[in-house]
Amino acid sequence: MAFDAVQSSHQMPLAPLWGSFLSQVGASGIEQLGKKRTDIDQQIRANGVTYNLYAQSESSTVPGRPWALELFPFLLSGQEWQAIEAGIVQRARVLEGIMADVYGPQKLLHNALLPAALTQGHRGYLRGMHGAGIAGGRYLHIAAFDIARSPAGQWWVVSQRTQAPSGLGYLLENRAIISRLFDGPFKSAQVHPLTATYRALIRTMRNLSPGGAKAHIALLTPGPYSETYFEHAYLARQLGLTLVEGSDLTVRNQKLYLKTLHGLEPIHGLLKRLDDVFLDPLELRSDSTLGVPGLMQCVRAGNVLVANAPGSEFLESPALLGFMPGISEALLGETLQMTALPTWWCGERAALESVLPRLGKSVVKPSYPMDRQPPHIEPMLGKYMSGNQRDELAGRMLRDGNAYTVQSYMPLSQMPTWKAGRIVPKSALLRVYAVSDGALGWRVLPGGLMRIAAGGQEIASMQSGGSSADVWVCGHDPVQAPTETLSALTLTATDKRMVTSRAAENLFWLGRYSERTESGLHTAQYILNYLATMQEFPIDHAMRSWLSTLALRNALVIPGVPSLMQSPRVFERSLIAALGDTALSYSVGFNLQALRNAAFNARARLSQEQWDLIVQSEQHFSQQSSAWTTSNQSSATEAIALLDATGVKLAAIMGAQTDRMTRDDGWRLLSAGRLLERLQFLAATLLAGFEHGALAFRPEDGLDGNQAGFNAMLALFDSTTTYRSHHGNRNDMAALVDTLLMDQDNPRSLAWVVKTLRGRLAKLSGDGPQDECALSLMLPDVSQWQLAPLMHVDQQGRPDRLLSLLQACAQAVGQVALAIGAQYFTHSSFAENSVGT
């Protein structure tokens, strides 16, 4: 589409900012808008930007819908922004003043400037915070305001958010994508930068916290199932904060600590992304698993700064907007520069009676939005209600006026969006953010998050399928260099990133389930291939007994199924049917699902490619195996093909774990989990082979085992190539034991696994990889292994010393796993301390 065509599609001339933007894009650039639209979608998927609509259930395999970002930015002139900025700073000052008064002298209540029903009567008012000596003496550090522009160009406040306003991470990602996509227009427009505002917030939090400039600040998230979890992880990474969940934290002596691999580390500040009611199950919601028992004690004692301080939820009531002008005059002696849409709280009889006749031209909102107690009220547009519905609503309002707030209806202004090769206008609502800058100051983030209503809707909501747009404040900012952009700066971390016990435990199990899945998958592959060629070989009862045992131990068949010796075909059908049975613990399907769940809980540590691969592998395997169960038809050929395809993806997943993850203590635990599972599988497999006679020390044959068992063991150890390259086609038992047990250059030998695992554990403990530690000493000492004694056989022809070593390796796995949990995950040594002491 040419530039003239864009102009002709509008009934009115383009605004100057838009004319400048499109002229910078140019005719050739306009022709490429469709491709740019595709580029945005690809970039969002590549970056893993998601918005978990209504949150994800634990059984869901969907990682959340991609974040919706429009092609065009929303453009604001510097002059228009200055007016918005001044009005927002003033309103932020008023909100801070309200918090200080309500939790202090309460003059606003005594002077009837603020109804008690909207404070003490609000569930968000926390009586335990009254008179609290909060850290830094400041309640609010972030305040968000949803503002709308009228057809006349005036900006009106629609609502305000103080508990945990969302969007600060998403708008950063929006800016990064759109500024690169429109690099020329972005530079030409001299768009005001964002980074200084974020730095001011973190700097202020540090300086006002008990830890001072070197304070340890963490970002508290509800966890991966939160609808905005991507934003939490992204913000923590960009701002250099430790991302934590409530279970990562503990209270000792009214101080907050982070549970790390190496003990408890003090936390001086929390940037919370959690609603107040969930913060402390001891004082707030007792059923909350998201908060920290005793956290409110820490806050009241001034030992931790929380942004925002608990107790600000009542500020989000839309009813409060109607009282803000009088409060501003009382607290600041100032008239509000930015007005709110006319708002009436129906708890006042006069207000109620005045709004009942105008319900058809208003929006009815709940005065207590988060209150789930009856009557639960959703926002309602009067113009879409019938006369009977309005009469019924009026009756409810007369009976319980406190619960209702009425706000004048104003159609949202519209901004251009790009869809299917044409410009489509959509309703838009701008969220702007004020953040703390110094002990008393405020700074407004230049721009904000523009939320776009879904097609045909008048409410801009991400939960209702809306989208977002980057917001450009254009024109030179005299305070900051106009060339400073997010892409040119790096927000550096001042803290060393700590590995929390929870994250480490998830990584540990990610490693264990990765290896466990691979072991079960390879065993199933071998057994199915063996069954396909079994008729070509003489019946070998020892071999069949061994493979039947391996199938049971790896949950490839359910107990009670006829063995390979009894009915090979029934055994085969049972094995195929059990592959995807997630109700069967440790089946291939179960392990893949557990692998995905562990990865989901460690999502912040994984690349988008690795996460996508895990999800795709689990989904594909689940769908294919479920299809067999539904149709009751499956073949060994199809099962082998599915196992082969899954094995290739699993190899890529495990390769990414090895080569594309930071090698910190969390990674060492992931590696330790994999090595423990590998040691367990290899030792148990080799031990069962000897016990069932699939591998036999037979003096009459020198020291040779049988051919089938020999080949099977090499295949299951993934060591066929290694063995044959050194020993040819000889079935020499000493050579086999040397390859599978002693060879420290073979990553599938027990010696390599034990030696590497001991090194990982020593490094994890803080010692050098060659040093010993208590955990590593629980494993057999490879340096003491000698081939000749291990080849000794007793009077029954059993390699007794070799069997004892294999049993010791298998037993050590459980002992080391338990010790790792006790030392790094539970911190049981602190259990005797009470949160109240």
C-alpha positions in Angstrom: 0.0 0.0 0.0 1.4 3.4 -1.0 1.6 6.4 1.4 -1.1 8.2 -0.6 -3.4 5.1 -0.2 -2.9 5.2 3.5 -3.9 8.9 3.6 -6.9 8.3 1.4 -8.2 5.6 3.7 -8.9 8.3 6.4 -11.8 10.7 6.3 -9.7 13.3 8.1 -6.2 14.5 7.6 -3.5 12.7 9.5 -2.3 14.2 12.8 1.2 15.7 12.6 2.8 12.9 14.6 1.3 10.3 12.4 2.1 12.1 9.2 5.7 12.3 10.4 5.8 8.6 11.4 4.4 7.4 8.0 6.7 9.6 6.0 9.6 8.2 7.9 8.4 4.7 7.2 8.2 5.6 3.5 6.2 4.1 0.6 8.5 1.1 0.4 8.2 0.5 4.1 4.5 0.7 4.0 4.5 -2.0 1.4 6.3 -4.2 4.0 3.9 -3.7 6.9 2.4 -7.1 6.4 5.9 -8.7 6.7 6.5 -6.5 9.8 3.3 -7.9 11.3 4.6 -11.4 10.7 8.0 -10.5 12.2 6.3 -9.3 15.4 4.5 -12.6 15.8 7.7 -14.6 15.2 9.7 -12.5 17.6 7.1 -12.9 20.3 7.1 -16.6 19.9 10.9 -16.7 19.7 11.2 -14.7 22.9 8.5 -16.8 24.7 6.4 -13.8 25.5 3.1 -15.3 26.8 0.0 -14.2 28.7 -1.5 -17.2 30.5 -5.1 -16.5 29.9 -7.0 -17.2 33.1 -3.8 -19.0 34.2 -2.7 -22.5 33.3 -3.9 -25.7 35.0 -1.3 -28.1 36.1 -2.6 -30.7 33.6 -2.4 -28.3 30.7 0.3 -28.7 28.1 -0.3 -25.3 26.6 2.4 -22.8 27.7 0.0 -19.8 27.5 -1.2 -17.8 24.5 1.4 -15.5 22.9 1.4 -11.9 24.0 -0.7 -9.8 21.6 1.3 -6.8 20.3 0.0 -4.4 17.6 2.1 -3.2 14.8 1.8 0.5 15.2 2.9 2.4 18.3 0.7 4.9 20.0 2.2 8.4 19.5 2.1 11.2 22.1 3.6 14.6 21.7 6.0 15.9 24.4 3.7 18.7 25.2 0.7 16.4 25.7 2.9 14.1 27.8 4.0 16.9 30.1 0.4 17.5 31.1 -0.2 13.8 31.7 3.0 13.5 33.7 2.2 16.4 36.0 -1.3 15.1 36.7 -0.1 11.6 37.4 2.7 12.7 39.8 0.1 14.7 41.7 -2.3 11.8 42.0 0.5 9.5 43.1 1.4 12.0 45.9 -2.3 12.0 46.9 -2.4 8.2 47.1 0.7 8.1 49.2 -0.8 10.7 51.5 -4.0 8.6 51.9 -2.0 5.5 52.9 0.0 7.5 55.4 -3.1 9.0 56.9 -5.3 5.8 56.9 -2.6 3.8 58.6 -1.6 6.8 60.8 -3.7 9.6 62.3 -6.8 9.0 60.2 -7.7 12.7 59.8 -9.4 12.0 56.5 -11.9 9.7 58.3 -12.4 12.0 61.2 -13.1 14.9 58.9 -15.5 12.8 56.8 -13.4 13.3 53.6 -13.2 9.5 53.2 -16.0 7.1 54.2 -15.0 4.4 56.7 -16.9 1.9 54.6 -14.3 2.3 51.8 -11.4 1.9 54.2 -12.1 -0.2 57.3 -15.0 -1.8 55.5 -12.9 -2.8 52.6 -11.2 -6.3 52.8 -8.0 -4.7 51.5 -7.7 -2.6 54.6 -5.2 -4.4 56.9 -5.7 -3.4 60.5 -2.4 -5.0 61.5 -0.7 -2.3 59.4 -2.1 0.6 61.5 0.8 2.4 63.2 3.4 0.1 61.6 6.9 1.4 61.2 7.4 0.4 57.6 10.9 0.4 56.1 11.9 3.8 54.6 8.7 5.4 55.8 7.1 5.1 52.4 4.0 3.0 51.5 3.9 3.2 47.7 6.6 2.7 45.2 4.5 1.9 42.1 1.1 3.4 41.1 -0.6 2.7 37.8 -3.4 4.8 36.4 -5.7 3.8 33.5 -6.5 6.9 31.5 -8.7 7.5 28.5 -8.7 10.3 26.0 -12.1 11.9 25.1 -13.0 12.9 21.6 -12.1 16.5 22.6 -8.5 15.4 23.4 -8.8 15.6 27.2 -7.3 12.7 29.3 -9.5 11.3 32.1 -8.6 8.9 34.9 -10.7 5.7 34.7 -9.1 3.6 37.4 -6.0 3.2 39.6 -3.9 0.2 40.6 -1.6 -0.1 43.6 -1.5 -3.7 44.9 0.7 -5.2 42.1 0.1 -3.3 38.9 1.0 -5.5 35.9 2.5 -4.3 32.6 5.9 -3.0 33.5 7.6 -6.0 32.0 5.4 -6.4 28.9 5.9 -2.7 27.9 9.6 -3.2 28.0 9.3 -6.1 25.6 6.9 -4.1 23.4 9.5 -1.3 23.2 12.3 -3.6 22.4 10.4 -5.2 19.5 8.7 -2.1 18.0 11.8 0.2 18.3 13.8 -2.3 16.3 11.1 -2.8 13.7 10.7 0.9 13.1 14.3 1.9 13.8 14.3 5.0 11.6 11.0 6.6 12.8 12.0 5.7 16.4 15.2 7.7 16.2 13.7 10.5 14.3 10.9 10.9 16.7 13.4 11.2 19.6 11.3 8.9 21.7 11.8 9.3 25.5 13.7 6.4 27.0 12.5 4.1 29.7 15.5 2.8 31.5 16.1 5.7 33.9 12.7 5.2 35.4 13.3 1.5 36.2 16.7 2.4 37.6 15.1 5.1 39.8 12.7 2.5 41.2 15.3 -0.1 42.1 17.7 2.6 43.4 15.1 4.0 45.7 14.0 0.6 47.0 17.6 -0.2 47.8 18.3 3.1 49.6 15.1 3.0 51.7 15.5 -0.7 52.6 17.3 -1.9 55.8 20.2 -3.1 53.6 20.9 0.3 52.1 22.6 0.7 48.7 23.8 -3.0 48.7 20.4 -4.4 49.7 19.3 -7.7 48.3 16.0 -7.1 46.4 13.9 -10.0 45.2 10.8 -10.1 43.0 8.0 -12.2 44.6 5.9 -14.1 42.0 2.9 -16.4 42.6 4.7 -18.8 40.3 4.6 -20.2 36.8 0.8 -20.6 36.8 0.3 -16.9 37.2 -1.2 -15.3 34.0 1.6 -12.8 33.9 4.5 -15.1 34.9 6.5 -14.2 31.8 6.5 -10.6 32.9 7.7 -11.5 36.4 10.7 -13.6 35.1 11.5 -10.9 32.4 11.4 -8.1 34.9 13.6 -10.0 37.4 16.1 -10.7 34.7 16.2 -7.1 33.4 16.4 -5.4 36.8 18.9 -7.8 38.3 16.5 -9.1 40.9 16.2 -12.6 42.4 12.9 -14.2 41.2 11.3 -15.9 44.2 8.1 -17.7 45.2 6.7 -17.7 48.7 8.2 -21.2 49.3 11.7 -19.8 48.6 11.5 -17.5 51.6 11.4 -18.0 55.4 11.2 -15.7 58.4 13.6 -15.9 61.3 13.6 -13.4 64.2 11.2 -11.1 62.3 13.7 -11.0 59.3 13.2 -12.3 55.9 15.6 -14.9 54.3 16.0 -16.6 51.0 16.5 -20.3 51.1 19.5 -20.9 48.8 21.6 -24.0 48.1 24.1 -22.9 50.7 21.9 -21.7 53.5 19.8 -18.7 54.3 20.5 -15.3 52.7 18.9 -12.1 54.0 16.3 -10.3 51.8 16.0 -6.6 52.4 13.3 -5.7 49.8 10.5 -7.3 47.9 9.0 -6.1 44.6 5.8 -8.1 45.0 3.6 -9.3 42.1 1.2 -10.9 44.5 -2.1 -9.6 45.9 -1.9 -8.6 49.5 -4.4 -11.2 50.8 -2.0 -14.0 49.8 1.1 -12.6 51.4 1.0 -14.2 54.8 -1.1 -17.3 55.7 -0.7 -16.6 59.4 -2.5 -13.2 59.3 -4.3 -13.0 56.0 -5.7 -15.9 54.0 -4.9 -19.1 55.9 -5.2 -21.2 52.8 -2.6 -19.3 50.9 0.3 -21.3 49.7 1.8 -18.4 47.8 3.0 -16.2 50.6 5.4 -16.4 53.5 4.4 -17.2 57.1 5.4 -14.4 59.3 6.0 -11.9 56.5 3.7 -9.3 58.1 5.8 -9.4 61.2 8.9 -8.5 59.2 7.0 -5.6 57.5 5.7 -4.1 60.7 9.1 -4.4 62.3 10.6 -2.4 59.4 13.0 -5.3 58.6 12.0 -5.6 55.0 10.7 -3.1 52.4 7.8 -4.3 50.4 6.7 -2.5 47.3 3.9 -1.8 47.6 3.4 -2.0 51.3 0.6 -4.4 52.2 -2.8 -2.7 52.7 -3.1 -0.6 49.5 -5.9 -2.7 47.9 -8.7 -0.3 49.2 -7.1 2.4 47.0 -8.2 0.5 43.9 -11.9 0.9 44.7 -13.4 2.9 41.8 -15.5 4.6 44.5 -12.4 6.4 45.8 -12.1 8.4 42.6 -15.1 10.5 43.6 -13.5 11.6 46.8 -10.0 12.4 45.4 -10.6 16.1 44.6 -11.5 16.9 48.3 -8.7 14.7 49.6 -6.2 16.4 47.3 -7.2 19.8 48.7 -6.9 18.5 52.3 -3.6 16.8 51.9 -1.8 18.9 49.4 -3.7 22.1 49.2 -3.9 21.5 45.5 -6.7 21.1 42.9 -6.3 17.9 40.9 -4.8 18.7 37.5 -6.1 15.5 35.8 -9.7 14.8 36.6 -11.4 11.4 36.8 -14.5 10.4 35.0 -17.5 11.6 37.1 -17.9 8.9 39.8 -20.5 8.3 42.5 -20.3 5.9 45.4 -23.8 4.6 46.0 -23.2 4.1 49.7 -24.3 7.8 50.0 -28.0 8.1 49.7 -27.9 11.4 47.8 -25.4 10.0 45.3 -27.5 6.9 44.8 -30.7 8.7 44.1 -29.0 11.0 41.6 -27.5 8.2 39.5 -30.5 5.9 39.3 -32.2 7.9 36.5 -28.9 7.9 34.5 -28.0 4.2 34.7 -28.6 3.8 30.9 -25.7 6.3 30.3 -23.3 5.0 32.9 -21.1 2.2 33.9 -21.9 0.3 37.1 -18.8 -1.1 38.9 -18.3 -3.0 42.1 -17.0 -0.8 45.0 -15.0 -3.8 46.2 -13.7 -5.4 43.0 -11.8 -8.3 44.6 -14.4 -9.3 47.1 -15.8 -12.7 46.2 -18.5 -12.6 48.8 -22.1 -12.2 47.6 -23.2 -10.2 45.9 -20.5 -10.7 43.3 -20.7 -7.8 40.8 -19.2 -7.5 37.3 -18.8 -4.1 35.6 -22.0 -3.4 33.5 -22.6 -1.0 30.7 -26.0 0.5 31.2 -26.6 1.1 27.5 -26.6 -2.6 26.8 -29.2 -3.4 29.5 -32.9 -3.6 28.9 -35.4 -1.6 31.0 -36.2 -4.6 33.1 -32.6 -5.3 33.8 -32.0 -1.7 34.8 -35.0 -1.8 37.1 -33.7 -5.0 38.7 -30.3 -3.5 39.1 -31.7 -0.4 40.7 -33.5 -2.5 43.2 -30.3 -4.3 44.2 -28.6 -1.0 44.5 -31.3 0.4 46.8 -30.9 -2.7 49.0 -27.0 -2.6 49.1 -25.8 0.7 47.9 -22.3 0.3 49.4 -21.4 -2.4 46.9 -22.0 -0.3 43.8 -20.2 2.6 42.2 -21.5 4.4 39.1 -19.2 6.1 36.6 -20.0 8.2 33.6 -19.7 6.4 30.4 -17.3 7.7 27.8 -16.4 5.9 24.6 -12.7 5.0 24.5 -10.7 6.9 21.9 -9.3 4.8 19.1 -5.9 4.1 17.6 -5.0 2.6 14.3 -4.1 -1.1 14.0 -3.0 -3.2 11.1 -5.0 -6.1 10.0 -5.1 -8.1 6.7 -3.4 -5.3 4.8 -5.6 -2.4 6.0 -5.8 0.0 8.9 -8.4 -0.9 11.4 -9.3 1.5 14.3 -9.7 -0.1 17.8 -10.6 1.3 21.2 -7.6 1.9 23.5 -6.9 2.6 27.1 -3.6 3.8 28.3 -2.0 2.6 31.6 0.7 4.9 32.9 3.0 4.2 35.8 4.5 6.4 38.5 7.4 5.0 40.5 9.3 6.2 43.5 12.3 8.4 42.9 14.0 9.2 46.2 12.4 9.3 49.7 9.5 11.5 48.6 9.8 12.0 44.9 7.9 10.4 42.0 8.9 9.7 38.4 6.5 8.8 35.6 7.5 6.2 33.1 7.4 8.1 29.7 4.8 6.3 27.7 3.2 3.2 29.3 1.2 0.2 28.2 -1.6 0.8 25.7 -4.3 -1.8 26.0 -6.4 -2.4 22.9 -9.9 -3.8 23.0 -10.6 -6.9 20.9 -12.5 -6.2 17.7 -16.0 -4.7 18.3 -15.5 -4.5 22.1 -15.5 -1.3 24.2 -13.5 -2.7 27.2 -9.8 -3.0 26.8 -8.8 -6.1 28.7 -6.1 -8.6 28.1 -8.1 -11.3 29.7 -10.9 -10.7 27.2 -8.6 -11.2 24.3 -7.3 -7.7 23.9 -3.9 -6.7 22.6 -1.3 -4.1 23.4 0.8 -1.4 21.7 4.0 0.4 22.4 3.7 4.0 23.5 6.1 6.7 22.2 6.4 10.0 23.9 7.9 12.0 21.0 10.2 15.0 21.1 13.4 15.8 22.9 13.4 15.2 26.6 15.6 17.9 28.2 16.4 15.7 31.2 17.7 12.7 29.4 19.8 12.1 26.3 17.4 11.5 23.3 19.6 8.8 21.9 19.4 6.6 25.0 17.2 3.7 24.3 16.6 0.3 25.9 18.4 -1.5 23.1 21.5 0.7 23.8 21.6 0.1 27.5 21.9 -2.9 29.7 20.2 -2.9 33.1 23.0 -4.4 35.1 22.5 -6.6 38.2 24.3 -5.5 41.4 23.6 -8.8 43.1 25.1 -12.2 42.3 22.3 -14.3 41.1 21.5 -16.8 43.8 20.0 -20.3 43.1 17.0 -20.8 45.3 16.4 -24.2 46.9 13.1 -24.5 45.0 14.6 -23.7 41.6 17.5 -26.1 42.4 15.1 -28.9 43.4 13.1 -28.4 40.1 16.4 -28.5 38.1 17.5 -31.7 40.1 14.2 -33.4 39.1 14.4 -32.1 35.6 17.7 -33.9 35.3 16.3 -37.1 36.9 13.2 -37.3 34.7 15.3 -36.5 31.6 17.5 -39.5 32.2 14.7 -41.7 33.5 12.7 -41.0 30.3 15.7 -41.9 28.2 16.4 -45.1 30.0 12.8 -46.3 29.8 12.5 -45.2 26.2 15.7 -47.1 25.1 14.7 -50.2 27.1 11.3 -50.2 25.3 13.0 -49.7 21.9 15.3 -52.6 22.5 12.6 -55.0 23.8 10.3 -54.3 20.9 13.1 -54.7 18.4 14.1 -58.0 20.1 10.5 -59.2 19.9 10.4 -58.4 16.2 13.4 -60.7 15.5 12.9 -63.2 18.3 11.7 -66.0 16.0 15.0 -66.0 14.1 16.9 -67.1 17.2 16.7 -70.2 19.5 14.6 -69.7 22.6 16.8 -68.2 25.3 15.0 -68.4 28.7 17.6 -66.4 30.5 17.4 -63.6 28.0 13.6 -63.5 28.2 13.6 -63.6 31.9 16.0 -60.7 32.1 14.1 -58.5 29.6 10.8 -59.2 31.4 12.4 -58.0 34.7 13.8 -54.9 33.0 10.3 -54.1 31.6 8.7 -54.4 35.0 11.4 -52.3 36.7 11.0 -49.5 34.1 7.2 -49.6 34.3 7.0 -50.7 30.6 4.4 -53.3 31.6 2.0 -53.6 34.6 2.6 -56.3 37.2 0.8 -59.5 36.5 1.2 -59.4 32.7 2.4 -62.8 31.3 6.2 -62.7 30.9 8.2 -63.0 27.6 8.6 -66.7 28.4 4.9 -67.3 29.0 3.3 -65.3 26.1 5.6 -63.0 24.0 2.6 -61.5 22.0 0.5 -60.6 25.1 3.7 -59.1 26.6 4.3 -57.0 23.5 0.7 -55.7 23.4 0.8 -54.9 27.0 4.1 -53.0 26.6 2.8 -50.9 23.7 -0.4 -50.2 25.6 1.5 -49.0 28.7 3.9 -46.7 26.9 1.6 -43.6 27.2 -0.2 -44.6 30.4 0.4 -41.6 32.6 -1.4 -43.4 35.5 1.4 -45.9 35.5 4.2 -44.4 37.5 7.5 -44.2 35.6 6.1 -45.3 32.3 7.5 -43.4 29.3 4.4 -41.2 29.1 4.5 -40.6 32.9 8.2 -39.6 32.8 7.7 -37.3 29.8 4.8 -35.6 31.6 6.9 -35.3 34.8 9.8 -33.9 32.7 7.5 -31.3 31.3 6.2 -30.3 34.7 9.7 -30.0 36.2 10.7 -27.9 33.2 7.6 -25.7 33.6 8.6 -25.0 37.2 12.1 -24.2 36.1 10.9 -22.2 33.1 12.9 -19.1 33.9 16.1 -21.1 33.5 15.3 -22.6 30.1 15.6 -21.2 26.6 12.4 -20.8 24.6 13.7 -23.4 22.1 14.4 -25.9 24.9 11.0 -25.4 26.5 9.2 -25.6 23.1 11.0 -28.9 22.4 9.9 -30.4 25.7 6.3 -29.4 25.2 6.2 -30.7 21.6 7.8 -34.0 22.6 5.3 -34.6 25.4 2.3 -33.5 23.4 3.3 -35.6 20.3 3.9 -38.7 22.4 0.7 -38.3 24.4 -1.4 -37.8 21.3 0.0 -40.7 19.5 -0.2 -43.1 22.4 -3.7 -41.9 23.3 -4.8 -42.7 19.7 -3.7 -46.3 20.2 -5.7 -46.6 23.4 -8.8 -45.0 21.8 -8.7 -47.2 18.7 -7.4 -50.2 20.5 -5.2 -50.7 17.5 -1.4 -50.4 17.5 1.6 -52.2 16.0 5.1 -52.7 17.1 6.3 -50.9 14.0 4.3 -47.7 14.9 5.5 -47.9 18.5 9.1 -48.2 17.5 8.7 -45.3 15.1 7.2 -43.1 17.9 10.0 -44.1 20.3 12.6 -43.4 17.7 11.2 -39.9 17.0 10.8 -39.2 20.7 14.4 -40.3 21.3 15.7 -37.8 18.8 13.9 -35.0 20.5 15.0 -36.2 23.9 18.6 -36.2 22.7 18.2 -32.6 21.6 16.7 -31.7 25.0 19.5 -33.3 26.9 22.0 -31.8 24.6 20.6 -28.3 25.4 20.9 -29.1 29.1 24.6 -29.9 28.6 25.6 -27.1 26.2 23.1 -24.2 26.6 22.6 -23.7 30.3 24.7 -21.6 32.7 26.9 -23.9 34.7 26.1 -22.7 38.2 25.0 -24.7 41.2 21.5 -25.2 39.8 23.0 -26.8 36.6 25.3 -29.0 38.8 22.2 -30.3 40.6 20.5 -31.0 37.2 23.6 -32.8 36.1 23.7 -34.7 39.4 20.1 -35.8 39.0 20.9 -37.2 35.5 24.0 -39.0 36.7 22.2 -40.5 39.7 19.5 -41.9 37.5 22.1 -43.2 35.0 24.0 -44.9 37.7 20.9 -46.5 39.0 19.8 -47.7 35.6 23.2 -49.0 34.5 24.0 -50.8 37.8 20.5 -52.4 38.0 20.5 -53.5 34.4 24.0 -55.1 34.6 23.1 -56.7 38.0 19.9 -58.2 36.6 21.7 -59.5 33.5 24.0 -61.6 35.7 21.3 -62.6 38.2 19.1 -63.9 35.4 21.9 -65.6 33.5 21.6 -63.4 30.4 25.3 -62.8 31.0 27.1 -65.8 32.4 30.6 -66.5 33.7 30.9 -70.0 32.3 34.3 -71.7 33.0 33.8 -74.2 30.2 33.8 -71.2 27.7 36.7 -69.4 29.2 35.0 -66.2 30.4 32.5 -65.8 27.6 28.8 -64.9 28.0 26.1 -65.7 25.6 25.8 -63.7 22.3 22.3 -62.3 22.7 22.9 -61.0 26.3 26.3 -59.6 25.3 24.8 -57.6 22.5 21.8 -56.5 24.5 23.9 -55.2 27.3 26.1 -53.2 25.0 23.0 -51.7 23.3 21.4 -50.7 26.6 24.6 -49.1 27.8 24.8 -47.3 24.4 28.4 -48.7 24.2 28.3 -51.0 21.1 30.5 -48.8 19.0 32.9 -48.1 21.9 33.3 -51.9 22.6 33.6 -53.0 19.0 36.1 -50.4 18.1 38.4 -51.7 20.8 37.6 -55.4 20.9 36.1 -56.3 17.5 33.4 -59.1 17.6 34.9 -61.0 20.5 32.5 -61.8 23.3 35.1 -61.4 26.0 33.6 -61.0 29.5 36.6 -59.2 30.9 36.5 -56.8 28.0 32.8 -56.2 28.5 33.3 -55.5 32.2 36.2 -53.2 31.5 34.1 -51.2 28.9 30.9 -51.0 31.0 32.4 -50.7 34.4 36.0 -49.5 34.4 36.5 -47.3 31.3 36.7 -43.7 32.6 36.5 -42.3 29.1 33.2 -43.9 28.3 30.3 -41.7 29.6 28.1 -44.8 29.8 30.4 -46.7 32.1 29.8 -46.9 35.8 33.3 -45.6 36.6 32.8 -42.4 34.4 29.4 -41.8 35.9 30.6 -42.2 39.5 33.8 -40.1 39.0 31.9 -37.3 37.3 29.1 -37.4 39.9 31.7 -37.1 42.7 33.2 -34.1 41.0 29.8 -32.4 40.5 29.0 -32.9 44.2 32.4 -31.7 45.3 32.1 -28.5 43.2 28.5 -28.0 44.5 29.8 -28.1 48.1 32.3 -25.4 47.3 35.3 -27.7 47.1 37.3 -28.3 44.0 36.1 -30.9 41.6 39.0 -33.2 42.6 38.3 -32.8 46.4 36.2 -35.0 48.5 33.0 -34.0 50.3 30.5 -35.8 52.5 28.1 -36.4 49.6 30.8 -37.7 47.2 32.2 -40.0 49.9 28.8 -41.8 49.9 29.6 -43.1 46.5 32.1 -46.0 45.7 35.7 -44.9 45.2 36.5 -45.6 41.5 40.3 -45.5 42.2 39.9 -48.7 44.2 38.3 -50.6 41.4 40.5 -53.3 39.8 39.4 -55.5 37.0 41.1 -58.8 38.1 39.4 -59.0 41.5 36.0 -58.1 39.9 36.4 -61.1 37.5 36.5 -63.5 40.5 33.7 -66.1 40.5 32.5 -68.1 43.5 31.8 -71.8 43.7 28.5 -71.3 41.9 30.2 -69.5 39.1 28.8 -66.1 40.2 31.0 -62.9 40.0 30.4 -62.2 43.7 32.6 -59.2 44.0 31.3 -57.6 40.9 27.7 -58.2 42.0 28.5 -56.6 45.4 29.9 -53.5 43.7 26.9 -53.2 41.5 24.6 -53.5 44.5 26.6 -50.8 46.4 26.3 -48.5 43.4 22.5 -49.0 43.2 22.1 -48.5 47.0 24.3 -45.3 47.0 21.9 -43.6 44.5 19.0 -43.5 47.0 21.3 -42.5 49.9 22.9 -39.6 47.9 19.5 -38.4 46.6 18.1 -38.2 50.1 21.2 -36.5 51.4 21.0 -33.9 48.6 17.4 -33.2 49.5 18.2 -32.8 53.2 21.3 -30.6 52.6 20.1 -28.3 49.8 16.3 -28.3 49.6 14.8 -28.6 53.1 17.2 -26.7 55.3 16.0 -28.8 58.3 18.7 -27.5 60.5 16.7 -24.2 60.9 13.5 -26.0 61.8 13.8 -25.2 65.5 13.4 -21.4 65.0 9.9 -20.0 65.2 8.7 -17.2 62.9 7.6 -15.3 65.9 11.0 -15.3 67.7 
